[in-house]
Amino acid sequence: MEESEWSTPFWERGGSTPVEERNREVSSSSVTAIPASGQLRTNLAIIGASDSLYRELDNTAADYGFRLIPRSELRDALTNTPACGDTTSADCAEALAAYPGSRLVVTVEDGSSVTIVDAASGARWGTTDLTSGKQGEELLELASQRADIAPWAMKAFRADDGRLYLSAGRANGLEAGDELAIHEPGTLVRAPNGQPITWRVGERVGTLRIGELFGSDLASLVPADGQRPTPEHDLILIED
C-alpha cells in the first residue's frame, strides 16, 4: 500500500501506541464485560453527557448491543482531531471511525438535546429532545433505531508499527480467526424529505481475518485475499 493512501493519525505523533493504551486496565463496565458467543456490540461515542447520564448509559449499554468508548480515550481523540471542532458533523464521525472506533457519535447538549451521526452510513439525524424520566433508556433506544440503518461495520487503521488494527475485540464479541469482508464505500439512501432511510453496502473487494487480540477492545488484522483496506473501506463481519 502506498504511504500516501493513509493520513497521519494522532497516535503516531508520540506517546503510547494503541496496543500499549489498550492493555491498560479499564474500569468501564461496557468495555470489560464480554458478550455471549455470537453477540456483537457496536461502539458508541457519548459526548457531553452528565456524569449521572453517562453512568446510566454505561450500566445498560450492553443490553442494547452497545459498548461505550471510555471517556478518557474519547477525550484524547477529540483533543487531537481537528475535524471534531463540531462533534455533530459527519467529518467528526468519519475521523473517529477508525480510532477509537466509534460507529455512532452521540452529542448531548443542554442536558437533553441529542444529535446522532453514523460513521458507517454517513447519516446525520436532526436533534432529538429526550423527554422521558429515563433519559438513558430513551437515548439507547434512539441509538438502536439509528444503528439499524446499516449492518455492524467498522474501519481499519494502520499504527506506527506498520500493522493493521481494528478498534474492537472481545468486548464487541469478536474472536481470533473471525473474518471481515472489505467493502467499497456504501451509498446512503434518503427519503424525499431528506431523512436517511437505509444504506446500500458497497462492492466487496477483499477479506481480512482477526489476528491477535489485545485487551478487550483492540485486534490486529491479517489480510486474507483481495485488496488491502484503506480508511475509506467498510469492514463488515462475515457471519456463519
NULUMVO-763652 format. One line per 8 residues: their letters; for each residue x, y, z of N, C-alpha, C. Coordinates in steps of 0.02 Angstrom, whole numbers, plus 50000, padded with zeros to 5 digits. Layout:
# residues N
A	X Y Z X Y Z X Y Z; ...
END
This chain:
# residues 240
MEESEWST	50042 49940 50000 50000 50000 50000 50044 50062 50000; 50028 50110 49959 50068 50171 49956 50056 50211 50020; 50108 50240 50046 50104 50279 50108 50054 50336 50102; 50049 50365 50042 50005 50423 50033 49932 50407 50040; 49914 50343 50042 49844 50325 50048 49818 50333 50120; 49864 50344 50167 49845 50347 50237 49864 50416 50264; 49817 50448 50298 49834 50510 50333 49871 50492 50397; 49909 50540 50425 49947 50526 50485 49902 50533 50546
PFWERGGS	49886 50478 50580 49841 50482 50638 49877 50510 50699; 49838 50533 50748 49868 50566 50805 49912 50521 50847; 49899 50455 50845 49940 50411 50888 50011 50403 50863; 50025 50428 50802 50093 50425 50776 50134 50487 50795; 50104 50532 50833 50138 50595 50849 50177 50590 50915; 50183 50530 50943 50219 50521 51005 50175 50492 51058; 50206 50469 51113 50167 50439 51167 50157 50365 51157; 50108 50337 51192 50097 50265 51191 50065 50243 51126
TPVEERNR	50079 50182 51106 50047 50153 51047 49978 50130 51066; 49934 50117 51016 49867 50091 51032 49869 50027 51072; 49916 49983 51058 49919 49920 51095 49935 49933 51168; 49983 49978 51181 50001 49994 51250 49942 50026 51286; 49906 50071 51252 49849 50103 51283 49795 50053 51301; 49780 50006 51255 49725 49961 51265 49741 49907 51316; 49806 49894 51330 49824 49844 51379 49821 49870 51450; 49809 49936 51458 49800 49963 51524 49732 49942 51552
EVSSSSVT	49727 49940 51618 49664 49919 51649 49611 49972 51636; 49551 49950 51615 49496 49996 51602 49439 49976 51648; 49409 50026 51682 49358 50011 51732 49287 50011 51703; 49277 50038 51644 49210 50043 51616 49178 49974 51608; 49118 49965 51634 49085 49900 51631 49068 49881 51560; 49053 49930 51517 49035 49914 51449 49095 49891 51407; 49155 49904 51433 49215 49882 51398 49236 49812 51421; 49234 49801 51487 49262 49739 51514 49214 49680 51508
AIPASGQL	49149 49691 51507 49102 49636 51502 49105 49605 51433; 49112 49540 51430 49118 49505 51366 49050 49476 51347; 49024 49491 51288 48959 49465 51268 48961 49390 51255; 48903 49360 51255 48898 49289 51240 48918 49276 51168; 48938 49215 51154 48959 49197 51086 48905 49213 51035; 48926 49245 50980 48878 49261 50927 48845 49328 50934; 48856 49362 50990 48826 49428 51000 48878 49483 50985; 48857 49531 50945 48901 49587 50927 48881 49650 50964
RTNLAIIG	48930 49689 50983 48917 49754 51013 48947 49809 50970; 48910 49862 50963 48930 49919 50922 48960 49973 50966; 49017 50001 50944 49049 50054 50981 49009 50119 50978; 49001 50149 51036 48961 50210 51043 49003 50264 51076; 49008 50322 51043 49044 50379 51072 48993 50427 51101; 48996 50438 51166 48950 50483 51201 48987 50546 51220; 48964 50603 51195 48997 50667 51207 48949 50715 51241; 48971 50746 51295 48931 50798 51327 48880 50774 51378
ASDSLYRE	48877 50709 51391 48828 50683 51440 48851 50700 51511; 48804 50712 51555 48820 50722 51625 48848 50658 51655; 48880 50663 51712 48908 50604 51745 48854 50553 51760; 48796 50576 51784 48743 50530 51802 48714 50495 51740; 48705 50533 51686 48680 50503 51625 48731 50454 51596; 48795 50472 51598 48846 50427 51572 48848 50361 51611; 48842 50366 51677 48842 50304 51718 48783 50261 51701; 48725 50292 51691 48665 50255 51672 48675 50220 51604
LDNTAADY	48703 50256 51557 48716 50228 51491 48767 50171 51496; 48819 50181 51534 48872 50131 51540 48845 50066 51571; 48799 50073 51618 48771 50014 51652 48723 49975 51609; 48693 50007 51559 48641 49973 51520 48657 49967 51445; 48712 49995 51423 48728 49995 51352 48731 49925 51323; 48760 49878 51360 48767 49810 51334 48699 49778 51321; 48648 49797 51360 48581 49768 51349 48552 49789 51281; 48577 49843 51254 48553 49868 51190 48601 49852 51133
GFRLIPRS	48653 49813 51148 48700 49794 51096 48755 49845 51083; 48770 49887 51134 48821 49938 51126 48878 49929 51176; 48935 49956 51158 48993 49963 51203 49013 50036 51202; 49015 50067 51260 49035 50137 51264 49111 50144 51259; 49134 50187 51216 49205 50203 51214 49223 50241 51278; 49274 50219 51314 49292 50252 51378 49300 50327 51370; 49277 50364 51419 49278 50437 51415 49348 50465 51404; 49397 50439 51441 49465 50465 51435 49493 50454 51365
ELRDALTN	49479 50395 51337 49503 50379 51269 49470 50425 51218; 49405 50436 51226 49369 50479 51180 49391 50551 51187; 49403 50573 51248 49425 50642 51259 49492 50655 51225; 49539 50608 51231 49603 50616 51197 49595 50618 51122; 49551 50576 51095 49540 50575 51023 49511 50642 50999; 49463 50669 51036 49432 50732 51016 49482 50789 51019; 49525 50789 51068 49576 50841 51075 49623 50842 51016; 49637 50783 50989 49686 50777 50935 49655 50769 50865
TPACGDTT	49590 50783 50860 49556 50775 50796 49525 50842 50775; 49559 50881 50732 49533 50947 50712 49462 50946 50685; 49444 50891 50651 49377 50887 50620 49322 50887 50672; 49340 50875 50735 49289 50870 50788 49279 50935 50826; 49297 50992 50794 49277 51056 50823 49202 51059 50830; 49168 51027 50783 49095 51017 50786 49083 50942 50790; 49066 50918 50849 49059 50845 50858 48996 50818 50827; 48951 50862 50804 48890 50839 50771 48898 50834 50695
SADCAEAL	48959 50845 50671 48970 50844 50599 48987 50775 50574; 48973 50762 50510 48990 50699 50479 49066 50691 50475; 49102 50747 50468 49176 50744 50464 49205 50718 50530; 49176 50738 50585 49199 50714 50650 49187 50640 50657; 49127 50618 50640 49111 50546 50645 49158 50505 50602; 49172 50529 50542 49218 50493 50498 49288 50490 50527; 49310 50544 50558 49377 50546 50587 49384 50499 50647; 49330 50487 50684 49332 50444 50743 49317 50371 50727
AAYPGSRL	49299 50357 50664 49276 50290 50646 49331 50238 50652; 49392 50254 50632 49447 50205 50635 49475 50200 50706; 49489 50256 50737 49514 50257 50805 49486 50318 50841; 49452 50309 50896 49443 50249 50937 49389 50201 50915; 49366 50207 50854 49322 50156 50826 49248 50166 50838; 49226 50228 50841 49154 50240 50854 49113 50228 50791; 49058 50193 50799 49010 50185 50745 48960 50242 50747; 48931 50254 50805 48885 50310 50814 48918 50362 50859
VVTVEDGS	48915 50425 50839 48939 50480 50881 48877 50516 50907; 48869 50516 50973 48809 50545 51005 48831 50606 51045; 48805 50664 51026 48821 50726 51061 48760 50748 51101; 48769 50757 51167 48715 50780 51211 48728 50853 51229; 48679 50896 51215 48686 50967 51230 48627 50990 51274; 48642 51037 51317 48591 51065 51362 48556 51011 51403; 48591 50956 51416 48565 50905 51460 48518 50855 51428; 48483 50874 51373 48432 50829 51347 48425 50830 51271
SVTIVDAA	48464 50872 51236 48459 50875 51163 48514 50831 51133; 48493 50783 51091 48538 50732 51066 48543 50735 50990; 48605 50735 50965 48618 50730 50894 48660 50668 50881; 48640 50626 50833 48674 50564 50819 48699 50564 50746; 48762 50545 50737 48791 50538 50671 48819 50467 50665; 48805 50435 50608 48827 50366 50596 48887 50367 50550; 48944 50343 50576 49006 50343 50536 49003 50292 50480; 48964 50239 50487 48961 50187 50435 48923 50212 50374
SGARWGTT	48864 50239 50384 48822 50260 50328 48832 50333 50308; 48860 50372 50354 48865 50444 50342 48801 50481 50358; 48753 50447 50388 48689 50479 50404 48696 50525 50464; 48663 50583 50460 48659 50629 50516 48586 50648 50526; 48562 50635 50586 48492 50650 50600 48486 50716 50638; 48428 50747 50632 48417 50809 50668 48416 50798 50743; 48421 50853 50780 48423 50849 50853 48357 50823 50881; 48363 50778 50929 48305 50749 50963 48308 50767 51037
DLTSGKQG	48253 50789 51066 48250 50805 51137 48226 50744 51176; 48264 50727 51228 48244 50673 51273 48191 50699 51321; 48135 50666 51323 48078 50692 51361 48055 50648 51418; 48079 50586 51421 48056 50541 51473 48097 50549 51537; 48074 50518 51590 48112 50520 51653 48170 50472 51653; 48174 50430 51603 48229 50382 51598 48270 50399 51535; 48311 50450 51541 48346 50476 51483 48394 50425 51453; 48426 50385 51496 48474 50335 51472 48440 50285 51426
EELLELAS	48384 50258 51449 48348 50209 51408 48323 50241 51344; 48298 50302 51349 48272 50336 51290 48327 50348 51239; 48386 50368 51263 48441 50381 51217 48465 50316 51183; 48470 50262 51222 48493 50199 51193 48442 50170 51144; 48378 50179 51158 48326 50158 51111 48334 50197 51045; 48346 50262 51051 48355 50303 50992 48417 50281 50953; 48472 50269 50989 48533 50247 50956 48523 50180 50921; 48484 50135 50951 48470 50070 50919 48433 50079 50854
QRADIAPW	48385 50124 50854 48347 50138 50792 48393 50167 50739; 48438 50211 50758 48484 50242 50710 48533 50190 50683; 48558 50146 50726 48607 50097 50705 48578 50047 50656; 48513 50037 50658 48481 49988 50614 48485 50007 50541; 48506 50068 50526 48510 50088 50456 48564 50050 50418; 48612 50022 50454 48669 49987 50421 48690 49928 50464; 48723 49879 50434 48748 49822 50473 48806 49843 50517; 48827 49799 50562 48887 49811 50603 48946 49823 50556
AMKAFRAD	48976 49880 50559 49030 49897 50513 49081 49941 50547; 49145 49932 50528 49199 49972 50558 49250 49990 50505; 49300 50029 50527 49356 50049 50484 49421 50022 50514; 49469 50007 50470 49535 49985 50493 49581 50045 50499; 49633 50038 50539 49686 50088 50540 49754 50054 50543; 49804 50090 50520 49872 50064 50524 49910 50105 50576; 49940 50071 50624 49977 50105 50678 50050 50115 50657; 50089 50143 50703 50158 50158 50686 50204 50097 50681
DGRLYLSA	50177 50038 50698 50217 49977 50687 50205 49948 50618; 50165 49982 50577 50152 49960 50509 50097 49908 50502; 50066 49887 50557 50015 49835 50555 49945 49865 50554; 49899 49827 50527 49829 49848 50526 49794 49827 50591; 49752 49872 50616 49716 49859 50678 49642 49876 50670; 49603 49850 50717 49532 49865 50722 49517 49884 50794; 49482 49939 50803 49465 49962 50871 49405 49925 50898; 49411 49860 50900 49359 49816 50926 49392 49750 50945
GRANGLEA	49361 49713 50990 49389 49649 51012 49338 49608 51049; 49361 49576 51102 49316 49530 51139 49256 49568 51168; 49266 49630 51188 49210 49669 51216 49156 49681 51164; 49173 49674 51101 49124 49682 51047 49097 49616 51023; 49124 49560 51049 49102 49494 51027 49145 49463 50973; 49205 49490 50961 49249 49463 50910 49298 49413 50940; 49320 49366 50899 49369 49316 50919 49422 49310 50865; 49481 49286 50884 49534 49274 50835 49509 49226 50782
GDELAIHE	49524 49241 50719 49502 49199 50664 49438 49222 50631; 49400 49266 50663 49340 49293 50631 49359 49329 50567; 49315 49325 50517 49330 49356 50453 49287 49419 50441; 49318 49468 50410 49284 49530 50393 49289 49542 50318; 49233 49558 50288 49232 49575 50217 49250 49648 50208; 49292 49662 50159 49312 49731 50142 49266 49756 50087; 49231 49811 50099 49184 49838 50051 49203 49909 50031; 49191 49925 49968 49196 49994 49946 49144 50036 49983
PGTLVRAP	49155 50102 49989 49106 50143 50024 49035 50133 49998; 48988 50128 50044 48918 50116 50025 48882 50181 50007; 48817 50175 49995 48776 50231 49974 48719 50242 50023; 48714 50302 50049 48659 50320 50093 48598 50337 50051; 48540 50309 50069 48477 50320 50034 48433 50364 50078; 48405 50416 50048 48363 50463 50086 48292 50464 50058; 48245 50480 50101 48175 50491 50080 48170 50559 50046; 48114 50574 50012 48106 50638 49979 48116 50698 50025
NGQPITWR	48103 50690 50090 48112 50746 50136 48183 50750 50163; 48228 50707 50137 48298 50709 50158 48315 50664 50216; 48265 50631 50245 48277 50587 50302 48315 50524 50281; 48370 50505 50315 48405 50443 50299 48359 50383 50312; 48354 50337 50264 48309 50280 50273 48345 50213 50267; 48399 50208 50230 48435 50145 50226 48504 50159 50196; 48545 50106 50195 48613 50112 50170 48628 50051 50128; 48651 50062 50067 48670 50007 50023 48745 49995 50028
VGERVGTL	48763 49933 50047 48833 49915 50055 48869 49917 49988; 48931 49940 49987 48970 49943 49926 48996 49875 49905; 49028 49873 49848 49054 49811 49820 49107 49780 49866; 49103 49715 49873 49153 49679 49913 49217 49671 49872; 49275 49689 49902 49337 49688 49864 49393 49648 49900; 49378 49618 49957 49430 49580 49991 49406 49552 50057; 49452 49519 50092 49436 49487 50156 49494 49495 50204; 49479 49506 50267 49527 49509 50321 49509 49458 50374
RIGELFGS	49559 49438 50414 49546 49396 50472 49569 49432 50535; 49534 49419 50591 49557 49444 50655 49617 49403 50676; 49673 49437 50691 49734 49403 50712 49738 49401 50788; 49784 49440 50817 49790 49442 50890 49739 49488 50920; 49719 49473 50982 49675 49515 51020 49715 49546 51077; 49709 49612 51085 49745 49647 51137 49695 49678 51186; 49699 49659 51249 49649 49683 51295 49580 49661 51274; 49531 49703 51285 49462 49685 51268 49436 49718 51206
DLASLVPA	49472 49769 51180 49442 49809 51127 49491 49832 51073; 49540 49788 51058 49586 49802 51003 49607 49736 50973; 49610 49734 50906 49630 49672 50871 49673 49690 50811; 49722 49647 50797 49761 49655 50736 49723 49622 50679; 49736 49645 50618 49702 49620 50559 49753 49588 50512; 49734 49531 50484 49777 49495 50438 49743 49491 50370; 49771 49521 50317 49740 49515 50250 49734 49442 50229; 49677 49424 50201 49666 49355 50177 49666 49352 50102
DGQRPTPE	49627 49395 50070 49627 49397 49997 49599 49464 49973; 49611 49479 49909 49585 49540 49880 49625 49601 49901; 49593 49658 49898 49626 49722 49913 49640 49729 49988; 49692 49768 50002 49703 49789 50071 49658 49849 50085; 49633 49856 50146 49587 49911 50160 49621 49978 50167; 49588 50030 50145 49606 50099 50158 49558 50125 50211; 49570 50185 50238 49523 50212 50288 49452 50221 50262; 49444 50223 50196 49377 50233 50168 49336 50168 50164
HDLILIED	49370 50111 50164 49334 50048 50158 49294 50031 50220; 49237 49998 50211 49197 49973 50266 49214 49900 50278; 49221 49882 50342 49235 49813 50361 49173 49784 50395; 49146 49731 50367 49084 49701 50392 49097 49628 50409; 49079 49610 50470 49091 49541 50493 49054 49491 50450; 49089 49438 50431 49059 49383 50393 49033 49333 50444; 48967 49328 50449 48937 49284 50499 48919 49217 50467; 48926 49164 50507 48911 49097 50482 48836 49090 50469
END
